[in-house]
């Protein structure tokens, strides 16, 4: 059998990139400001400029970003936050850890939250809509923003998977009162450990996040509210600054692979599309397939192609939430049994992408 096709390849094999990462590490070791050092501030400025927000606050992870972003908006006990049914459970946990209650809306065929389901689930306790840009594909932000304005709700973006994506020409993360990003090693802009960032235009919200990420302190000494240690490590910020230089190239390659798959798999499986004016960064390339489980076994066992199912347990079906929350998820349950993430990362060769497409076509004898 040929060498396996990895779902992701986190090795650093590029000699130039490796040298830059090691130099960044050496620089942090040299100046010694390993907690909220100058690289954190530089990275925050770079992200704020890219997203078009006044403030970006580095935090320890994407999970921290969701939790601290919601807390900074004073969301807490007695509040409800509506989000989509399909996401990593960190989305629901970020809501629940504030003391608020997650409410799970259904999703559309694009795997993102369905605005019509959001509208049906609004109650007197609803404070916010947390819109997850699933797989790096922008939500229907215009309609969600309209619903939030109409019902006096906060729009928060869980853009953990969508750094660099655009909705109708505008950066994802620029629509919500707060937006939350993840830069862990699996993301398109990838640190070498956990990392996240919160963006906002509000001075007060930004100050609140800065306090909350430092155990709820002011001036790093006086605790005004209980919170966590949610700071972004200087070393991860230094690595991310290096990787931002290549980010456009990484996204370009992922989009090339996506375009190839769409053409090669047309009429075979469902592939993700793009609305005119949108820009998907393809955190994953998620197909929709008949006999998904059989296809996955075929790809892995017969062809050495690693695939993933993200996420096989819907958030409202998780034991922590299944009996405690309101949910609409009929379409989400249907799609959950059809979706499969196939390798589509920037380190893949053309030979590998052809191999993946040919193996999928062979399963359906096309």
N, C-alpha and C positions, 0 to 999 in steps of 0.2 A: 504494500500500500504506500502511496505517496505520503510525504510529510503532512501532518495534520494542519488544517486551516484553523487557526485560533479565532475564537470569537473576538477577543481583544489581545493585543500584544503590548504589554507594558514595559518590555525591555527597552533600554536606551542603547541602541546600536549605532546611531549616527555619531561619528567621532566629534564633529564640530559642536553638536548640541551637548554631548557629554562633557566636553571641555568647558563650555559656558556654564553648565550646571555646577560643575566642580569649582569653577572660579567664583560663582555666586556664593557657594557654601563657604569657601575660604574667606571671602570678604566679610561674611557674617561672623565667622570665627575671629577675624582680625579686629572688628570693632566691638564685638561682645554684647551688642544690644539685642539679645535674643528674644526679649519680650517687647512687642510693639516697637520694634526698631524702625530705622528710616525706610527700609524696603516696604514695610506695611503701609506707611503713609504714601509712598510713591505708587504702590499698586492701587490703593484706594483712589488716588487722583486719576490714574489711568482708566479705571473702571467707570468712575463718575463721568469722565469726558466721553467715553465710548457710549454709555447708555443715555447720556444727556440729562443727568440728574445732578443736583447741587451737592449731594452727599453720598459717599459710599463708605461703609464701615465694615472692615474685615472682621470675620468671626471664625470660630473653630471648625465649623462644618456647615453643610447645607441644612442639616437638621437644626443646628443652632440658629441659622438664619431665619427659618420659619418660626421657631419658638420665640426668639428675641424680637423679630419683626412684629409679630402679633402682640406680644406683651408691650412693646413700645407704643402701640396704638391703644393701650389700656383695654384690650380685650381680655375678659376673664370670666369668673363665675357668673352664671345667669345668662351669658351670651351664647348664641349659636353662630357657627361659621359654616357656610355651605361650600363644599368642594366636590370634585368628581369622585366617582367610585373607584376608578382605576389609577393607582399610583403606588409607589412604595409607601409602606405604613408610616414612615417618618412624617408624611404630610398630616395624617390624622393625629399622630402623637404630638406634633407641634401645636395643634389646636387644643388637644385634651390637656396637655401639661400647663396651659395657661389657666385652666379651670373652666374653659368654655366647652361647649358640646359640638363635636363635628356632626354635620348633616350631609349625607352623601347623595349627590345628584347623579342621574344617569349620564351616559356618554353618547356622543354621536359616532358615526362610522369612522370619523377621523381620530377616534380614541380620546378626544378631548371632551371636557364637560359640555353638556347640552344646555344652552341658555333657556330653552323652554322648560326643562326639568328644574333648573334653578328657580325660575319664576314660580312654579307650582309649590316649591318647598319653603318659600319665604313665610316666616311667622313673625309675630310681634317681638320675639326674642332675637331675631336675626340681626347681627351687627355687620357682617362682612361676607364677601365671596372670595374664596381662595382659589384662583384659577391656575391649574397645573398645565403647563405647556408640555404635554406628554410626548416623548421621543424626540424633543427638539422642534416640534411643529407648533406654531402659534395657535392659541385659542382664538375663538371668535370674539376678539377684545372689544370691538365697537358695540356689539349687542350687549355684552356683559357690562360694559361701562354705562350703557343707556339704562339697563335694569337697575344698576346701583344708584345712578342719579335719581331715577324715578322713585326709588324706595328708600333713599337716604342711607345707603349702605356704603361701607368701605370696600374698595376693590384692592385686593392684594394679589400679587403675582408670585406663584411658586414656579420660578424659572430655573429650577435646579438643573434641568436637562437642556436648557435652551439659551445658554450664553452665546451671543452673536446672532441669534435669530431676529427676524424682522417681520412685523405685521404691517402690511400696506405701506412699506417703506420706512416705518418707525421702529427703532430698536425695541424688542421685547424687554420688559423691565421699566419702560418709560411711561406706562399707562397707569399703573397702580399708585395708590398712596404710598405703598411700600412694595418692593420686589426683592425676592430672595433667591440667591444663586448658590450652587454647589460647584466646587472645583476639585472634587476628589479624583483619584487616579483613573476612574472609569469615564469621566466626563470629557468633552471635546477639548476644553481648556483644562488641562489636568495638572494638578500638583503631584508631589511625590508622597502624599499623605492626605490627611483631612484638611479641608479649607472651605470657606464660604464667605459670602459678602451680602450685605443688606444695602439697598439704595433707596433714597427718598429725596424729595425736595424740601421737606419740612425741617427747619432748624430744631424744633422741639423734639420731633421723633428721632432725629439723628443723635441729639444729646442723650435721649433716653436709651437708645441702643448702646451708645458708648458706655453709659453707666451700667446697663444690664450685663454687658459682656465682661465687665470687671467686678463681678460679685455685687452689683447694685451699689457701687460706691461713687462718690464724688471726690475728685482729686486723688483717687486711688486709696483713700483712707477712710472717709466717713460713709458708712453704709446707710443709704436712705430707703432701700427696698431689697428684700431677699432675692438673690439671683445666683447665677452659676458663673464659673470660669469659662467664658466662651470666646477667648481671644484668639486671633489668627497668629500663628507662629511666624516670627520674622523669617525663618528659614524657608517656610512654604511660600511666603510672599516673594522672596528672592527667586525661588524656582519659577513661580508664576510669571514674574517679569521677564524671565528668559523665554518662557514658552509663549508669551503674548507676541513675541517677534515673529513666530512661525504660525500663529493662529490662523491667519487668512489662508495660508497654504494648506493647512490641515483641513479646514472647512472646504476649500476648493476640491481637494481630492475626495473627500466624503461625498460631495455633491456629484462629482464625476461618476463615482461608483453607483450612487443612487440612480442617476440617469441611465447608466448601462443596465442595471437590474430592471428598471421600469420597462425598457425596450425588450430585453431578453425574456422577461417573464410575463409580458402582456398576454392576456387570455389564459394564463396558466394558474396564477394565484393573484390575489388582490395586493396591490402595491400602494404605498402612500403617495398621494398627489400633493400639489401645491396650488393654493388660490393665486390668481394674478395679483402681483404686488407683494406676495409673502416670500419669505426666505427661510427655509428649514435647514438647520445645521446637522441633522441626522445623528443625534446622540445614539440612536439605534435605527436600523432599517427593519421595520416591523411589517411582515407580510401577513395576509389573512388567507388561510388555506383550509380546504376540505381535508379531513383525516389528518389534522395537524400532528397528532402524536405519532402516527405512522410515518409521516414525512420526516419528523425529527429523528426517529430511530434510523430511518434509511440514510439520512445525511451523516449521522454520527457513526453508525456501525458499518455502513458499506463504503463511505467515502471519506471518513475522517474529518468531517466538517462540524465544528463545535457550534451549537445553537443554544439559545436561551428562551425561556418563557417568562416574560416580565409583564405582569406579576400574576401567578396562578391563583392566589387568594385575593379576592377583591377586599378593599379596606372594610366595607360593612360586614364582610363574612369573617373577619379576623375575630378570634375568641374575645379579645379585649373590647370589641365594639358590637358584636352581632346582636346582643340583646339590650343595648343601651341607647341606640340612636335611630333616627328616622332615615329612610333611604328609598331611592328609586334606582333600580339597577337591572331592569330586564334586558336592555340592549347590552349592558356591560357584561352580563353573564353569558349572553350569546357570543359576544366577541372574544371574551376570555378564552373560550374553547377553540378559537380559530387562529389566534395570533401567535406568531413565531418570529423571533429576532434572529436574523442571519448575519454572518460576518460582513461588516462594511466599514472597517476602520482604515485609516489613511496609510497604514503600512502594508496593506495588501497589494499584491502584484496583479496585473491584468490577467495573468494565467490563473491565479487563484479565484478571481471574481468570475471568470469564464467557467471554471470548474464548479463553483457553487451553482451558477445558473444551469449548467448542463445537468448537474445531479438532480436539481429540482424538476427540470423538464423530463428527465428520465423516469422519475417516480410516477409522473402522470402520463408517461409514454407519449410525450409530444416532441 
